[in-house]
Amino acid sequence: MAKVKEEKRGIQEQIIESAGQIYNYLSNKGEVSINKMKKDLSLNENFAEMGLGWLSREDKLEYTQKAKSVTVKLR
């Protein structure tokens, strides 16, 4: 049981760390495509998406649908 709690805490910390990397990246770059951001940050796709979700839940991001991609920027 303790191992499960430890794993959950580790995953949540990785999500928070990913969200911080995304926030700092967008603070410096402005609006970018999600694919470019993932590539530039070399984040595991799952953690990139969870980090975006974390920031979205906090109402920190604005998304725009482009022709074949979605861009994101800080609010």
Secondary structure, 3 states (H helix, E strand, C coil): CHHHHHHHHHHHHHHHHHHHHHHHHHHHHCCEEHHHHHHHHCCCHHHHHHHHHHHHHCCCEEEEECCCCEEEEEC
